[in-house]
Amino acid sequence: METGVFPSSWKRQRLVLLPKPGKPPDEPSSYRPLSAFLRRDIPVEALDIMFASLAKSTLKQYCSALKQWIEFCETKPIPYSDTSSFNVLTFLSDRFKNGASYSTLKTMRSALSLISSNKVGELSYVSRFMKGVYKLRPTKPKYEFTWDTSIVLNKLETIDCTDIKILTYKTIMLLALGTAQRAQTLSLIKLSNITPVARGLEIRIPDIIKTSASERNQPLLQIPFFPEKPGVCIASSLIEYINRTKNIRSGRDKLFISLCKPYKEVSSETISRWIKDC
C-alpha cells in the first residue's frame, strides 16, 4: 500500500496508523503513526515530508508506544483518537503499574501528542502526573562515573600498530577523545571532506546528524598535529590509517571501513563497539 492511500475498510475518523509500503495492514510492527495533521486539514500528500522531521529512531519508539495505546483502547473499548486527560492518565497509570520507567512514559506521552489534536504534554493533569512519576520512580544518571583517559592514552602512545585492527582502534579512540563527537558523526566522516592545512587536518561533516538544526552550523573538526607526543597525535594517526587502507577501499569514500573483506563502510554501532573494545 502506498503512503497516503487509505484502506476502504478504515474510516478516516478512526485512522491513527498507516501501513508501510509492501506490509500487510494486520502486522503491528509494520505500522507508523499518523499525527493529528489529518484532523487539521493537512493534505495527505504532505505527510511524508512532515514525517521527515522525525528521526527513524524516534518513529520506531513512537510505533512501539502507539501499539500499546491501541491494545489498551481495544480492551476498554475507546476510540484510538480519544486522547482526553482521563484516557491518557488511565493508560499511563496502567503502564506505570506494569513497571514503565519515567523515560518510557515520556515517550508514550510524546507519541500520543503526535496523534492527538490536543497537546497532551501540556494538559495540566498529565503534566502533574509526570512530575509524580519522576518523584516515585526517578531516572538514574546514564553515567555514574568517568574513567581516567590517561590510562588509554598511555597505552595508545606505545602500542604497536602493525596490525590494521590495532591501528583502526587507535585512530577511532584518539578521534573520539580529541573531538568529543558522537559515534554517528565519526561514522559519517568522508575522505573527500578531509582537507590538509598548515597546522594539521580539517574535517567537514555536511551530513545531517542528531544535533543538526536550521540555525546551527555543521561540525568542522580541526585536528592539529601534536609533535610533542607523536604517539597520540590524532592527525598523524588519521594520515597513517588513510594510507594503510588506500588499496582495500575499492573507491569507498567513508573514512572508516570494516576490518575484513569486503571492507564495507561501517555504521555508528560498529564505531561504538570499536571504542568499547579499545
Salt bridges, closest charged atoms under 4 A:
ASP48 OD1 - ARG32 NH2 2.92
ASP94 OD2 - ARG95 NH2 2.74
ASP207 OD2 - LYS190 NZ 3.85
GLU240 OE2 - ARG244 NH1 3.25
